[in-house]
Amino acid sequence: MKKITLLLLAVFTLSALNVRADEGMWLPLLIKRLNYVDMQKHGLQLTAEEIYSVNNSSLKDAIVALDGRFCTGEIISDQGLMLTNHHCGYASIQANSTPENNILTNGFWAKTKADEIPVDFTVWFLERMDDVTERVLSGVNDDLPEGDRQAKIEANIKKIKEEEGTDFEIQIKSFYHGNEYYMFKYNIFRDVRLVGTPPESIGKFGGDTDNWMWPRHTGDFSMFRVYADKDNKPAAYSKDNVPYKPKHHLPVSLSGVKENDFAMILGYPGSTDRYLTSYGVEEAVNIEQPLRVKIRRTKLDIMEVGMNANPDVRLQYASKHAGVANYWKYFLGQSTQLVNNHVYDKKKAIEDKFLAWAKEDKERQKKYGEALNMISDFYKESEKYVVPQTYFGEAIFQGPEIFGIMLKHFGFRSEMQAAIKAGDEAKMAEAAIVIKDAMSDYYKDFNLDIDKNTLAAMLEMYYNEVDAEFHPETLKYIATKYKKNFQSFADKYYAKSPFASKAQAESFLDKFSSKTLESDLCYKLVNEFIEIYIQKIIMPTQSMNSKYEHGMRLFVDGLRKMNSDKAYASDANSTMRLTYGNVLPYEGADAVRYHYLTTLEGVMEKEVKTTDKTHEFYVEPRLKELYEKKDYGRYALENGKLPVAFLTNNDITGGNSGSPVINGKGELIGTAFDGNWEAMSGDIYFEPNLQRTISVDIRYTLFIIEKFGGAKHIVDEMTLVGGK
């Protein structure tokens, strides 16, 4: 009886440990102190030093940030082979595709290293991280006005960077809303080359329909190689460079995953807002996010008309569409789940406890009593700026591509603008040559009709939905002259614009005239928009922002003191983080329980029979042939099926795309690529019973490379462990 009781207790303890996701994206530097014991309980078999070490090789040496921020990758061979998501490599794959050699649609596998294709992003290896809070906050006290405080902090950061020298790229970032600061030193490698990618029908299977959804059947991976000079140091692209020899590369496990298996993720999560107050939730749900969804949906609809009409245009806009679509659905999902998961009420409950705690002690009341009032005042005072600021971000700065040209090449910070203001004809000519050189890349992926229609739609939406106080004079002029028919304006503008085609732009730049440019209505629009943004939004909200920052710093500091027995993770900010948990199913709704693993069976169930390779649910004939023969080789499950994706309860967000999922022995078991729909409010409030990470099972990745792609030589380069 005693043995049975102990067994039941053990089962109950394991269940209680794993049914809830572990909140926290933790700095690897701190895991020994904050997380290590708990990680062992979940199934970790490594030492803390084997995860993060400055003096010895460790897991952190196999993890890279793409361009330092937008995705994560992992080194999986001693020859610098790097694995990441297909959607992380998407822009580079698209940029190297042509209608004649469409590797985005058809896939690509380099047969030799000489066949690998140079791409245009960098990879950042973390050398070390350090707590520099005392150095950054030296000379800073609570009595300093917010502006003086920030100036002192910036001066201290500048001094620290100077003292650290120039051997590494150095970043110093704020944590816990300015209560702590950490320094990060990076080696940046600039020669990166595409090694392999599955066709889009595998790498993006399910498209926008399946995005953020489970069950998932997407082979979301691509492979690159990092190159170095002959001394294994970072270097610009050169045919003389050699594959980088990493300090550590991840062994690849063939053993697979089972429910409750330990899983950790190391990567570079971009941004969370877990300390956002109820006031911020209210604004996001009622104003900001519905606007973002509306504007992005309009841009997507316009792109899709052009893309559906012409396969060449589809290729041109594939990456642009994917970028807009991903966060269109993200904002749609987040605003929905903020309501469904009652996040406002949860935040309000935290704030009520905070106020009660502050009132219990005179000193606490003095220091923290006004924190939430400062934050509340900010939202009240800044409310009028939310709509115009959102439109500036979505419709102007990320609006029609003609605005992008004007902002980058002719805007207020450009070399051309400086030359025009100085009246320096020679400098104008020099700037025109630089701009002309950039035109080839720009027009390679430009469609006149799409940009014309986007210009019309964005101006119409801005004019009708943003208060007239924020309207540029040129926008008013256009509205009057064209009787608010912005499509008519866009049609006539592009009929005469020197930027309607590459040839016209080059001809204009060859005989550049500042007078002609200054009469261009889009040039006028953009520069007036910028002036309004600075004068009527940035400057008036500076004092409001200072009040908000002060209030948030006190609120977060107080929360951590109020719950001093709890380890709080800081918000993600594109620095390396570790999150850990287990392989687990979840209940998405009443009577809906999702299994933790999907298989190739599900791909075939979702198939739409079509010859259109760009369809979301198109299945490659070769993949179907392998499925029908059950030709899965060493990658099959014991039941003969082929795994595709699996779930863990790891805490991740954007930027973690491509991050390795690692088992308790430090072996690669998958590649993280998404979260689940039911927990899309998780960047603002973590949902422990719902939060799940969706990852490609490494066995599916290996199967696609070897059996589908016929590139076994790439698999042979890896260190494979476990399995049958």
Secondary structure, DSSP 4 states (H G I P E B T S, - for coil): -HHHHHHHHHHHHHHHHHSS-----B-GGGHHHHTHHHHHHHT--S-HHHHS-SSS--GGGGEEEETTTTEEEEE-STT-EEEE-HHHHHHHHHHT--SSS-HHHH-EE-SSGGG-EE-S--EEEEEEEEE-HHHHTTT--TTS-HHHHHHHHHHHHHHHHHHH-SSSEEEEEEETTTTEEEEEEEEEE-EEEEEEE--HHHHTTTHHHHTT-SS------EEEEEEE-TTS------TT-EE---S----EE-S---TT-EEEEEE------TT--HHHHHHIIIIIHHHHHHHHHHHHHHHHHHHHH-HHHHHHHHHHHHHHHHHHHHHHHHHHHHHHTTHHHHHHHHHHHHHHHHHTSHHHHHHHTTHHHHHHHHHHHHHHHHHHHHHIIIIITTS-HHHHHIIIIISTTSHHHHHHHHT-HHHHHHHHHHHHHHHHHHHHT--HHHHHHHHHHHHHHHHHHS-GGG--HHHHHHHHHTTT-HHHHHHHHHHH-TTSSHHHHHHHHHT--HHHHHT-HHHHHHHHHHHHIIIIIIHHHHHHHHHHHHHHHHHHHHHHHHTTTS-PPPPP-SS-EEEEEEB--EEEETTEEE-SEEEHHHHHHH----S-TTSTT---HHHHHHHHHT--GGG--TTS--EEEEEE-----TT-TTPEEE-TTS-EEEEEEEE-GGGTTTTTS--TTT--EEEEEHHHHHHIIIIIT--HHHHHTS-EE---
